[in-house]
């Protein structure tokens, strides 16, 4: 979920595993601020949600192609969950049926391309961070990105948050999942939490690499 602590956990894991972090395109994203600040009329006219999903899809695909060359790479977001954001915006009427059809066709083609690369490209392990909605809002506020702070975005955040667990449970099938409860986890300020998360990830990663088989990329 937005603001839940993905970057902090990704950096912790990359440091402990000796790998590299591949970040979501935010600071260099020309569409993201427009997506959050545009009026409904501007969104309708300029199709920012569709353009944003295409931008994220392209940058995530590029990250995967680079990350697979390096051992123990950590991505702070997954190309697989990108579909969930697109689906939510489609259900909200911000992405049209035709745009969704084009988006899903492009995503499926990218996933086939990933499957054709010389090594397994599906994640060995997805570390899924979950929290109560109040925790999510608090952490979005602490992060302090101006374009994320509008009170009018609260219901959009609630819609995203309310379906995330179901997406993981019903639609994600590319590999094993480790769930971390962020209501009681602070890897930045609590060394014990950081050590616990690292231990859990190492154990889950060892188990996944020991017996994981290929699985369809999306439910």
N, C-alpha and C positions, 0 to 999 in steps of 0.2 A: 504494500500500500504506500501511497505517497507520504513521504516524511517519516516513515516508521523506523528508519535507521539502517537502510540497506548499505549506504556508502561506508558507514562506520564498521559494520560487520564485514563487508567485502575487504576493506583495508586490513582489518585484523586478521582475516583468514589468509589473505595473500602474504602478509608478513610472516605468519606462522608456517605456512606451507612453502614459502620461498618462491611464490609465483608473482604474476603481474595482475593488476586490476585493470579492467576495461570498463570505463564509466559510460553511463547514459549521456547522450548528447543533450545538455541543458544550457550551459553558459554560452555555447556557440550555436544555439538553436534559434534561427530567426523567426520561427513561427510560434514557439511556446508562449512568449509573453502576449502575443496577439490572441491566442486561443483563450487565455485566462481573462483578458481585459476587454475583449470585443463585445459589443452589444449583440443581442439575438439577431438583429437585422444585419449586422456586419457578418456574423457567423453564417447566416443564410446566404448572403450575397457572395462572400469571398471563400467559403468552403474551408475555413481554417481547420476544423477537426479532421477532414479527409487529408488535407495537405500535411497536417502534423503526423498522422499515422504513416503516411508514405515516408516522411523524413525519418521517423523512428525506425521504420522497417529497413530502410537503406543503411542507416548507421549501425543498427544491430547486426545486420548481415555482414557488413564490413568488419565489425569487431570479432565476430565468430571466425571469419576466415583468417584473421590475424592471430586470434587467441589459440587456435588449434595447433599452431606451430610451436607453442611454448608450453612446457609442462606446468601443471597445477595453476592454470589461469583461472581467475575469478571474474565473472561479469556481474555487475550490480543490478542488472535487469536481464530478462530472458526474452528472446525473440518469440518464444511460445506464449508468454503472457501478453504480448503485444496485441494478439487477437482479442483478448478479453476487453482491453480498452476500446478497441474498434467496435466490438459488439455492444458495449454499454452506450457509446455515442450513437450507434445506429438505433438502438432501442429508444434513446432520448430524442430521435428525430434529427440529429445533427449530421449524421452520415446517411445518405440516401441508399435505397436498395441497390441501385446500379453501382454506386461507389463501393458499397460493401462487397458486391460481386467482383469488382475489379481488384479490390484489396485482397480478398481471399484467394483469388487466382494467382496474384503475385506472390503472396505468402506461401502458398502451396508449391509454387515453382521454386522459390528460394529454399524451402525445406527439402525438396527433391535434390537440389544442387548440393545442399549440405550433406545429405545422405550419401552422395556420390563421391565425396572427398575421401582420401586414402585412409583416414583413421576415423574412429567413432567420433561424431560431432555432437550428438545429444549429450547434455550434461551428465557426468558421472553421478552428480548429486545436486538436487535443488534444495537450498536452504530457504525455507518459507517463513518469513517473519509475520507474526500475527499479533493483534492487540485490540483492546476495546476501542470504540470510536472516540471516547474522550481522550485516551492516550494519543491516538493519531492526531487529533486536533491540537493537542498541547504541543506535540513535537513539530507539527507544521508551523505553529506560532514561534517556537524556539528557533527554527531554522531561519525565519525572517526574510524569505524571498518576497519582495513587495507584491509581485503579481499573484502570489498564492494567498494573500491575506484578506482579500475581499470577503465580507460576510455572506455575500450572495453565492459564494462557492461552496458553502457548507453542505447544502443538499446534494450537490454534485459529488462531493467527497463521500457523503453518506451512501449514495447510490453505488459508487465504486466499492466502498468498504463492505457493503452488505452482501455482495455476491462473490467476493474474492475467495472465501473458503470453499464455496461450491465449485468455483472454477478449478481449483487445485484438486478437489476430491473427484469431480465428475469429468473434467476435460483434459487434465494434464496426465499424459501417459508415456512421456519420453524417458523417464528414469525414476530413481528412488527420491523420496522427499523426506527431509528432516524439518519438523516444525519447531520453531523457537518462539516462546511466549515473551513478547517484548514488554508486556505489562510489568513483569518482574525481572527484566534484564536490562542492564546498562553497561555495555561493553566499553564505553568511553571513560566513565568515572568510577567503575567498580572492577578492580582487577580480578576478583573472584568470579564475577560474571563472565569476563573475557576468557578466563581459563576454562570455565565450565563449557562455554559455547565451543571453544577450540577442541576440547576433549570429545564432545558429542559429535562434532563434524568429522574429526579424524576417525572415530569409530564407525560412523555411518559411511564415510567415504571408503574405508577399508572393506566394509561389508559389501558395498555396492560394486566396487571394482573386482571383488572376489567372485561374484556370481551374477552380475547384471547381464542380461541379454538385450538385444535390440527390441525396441517397441515402437509402435506408431507414434509420430510426433505430436498429434493433436487429436483429442477426443471428438 
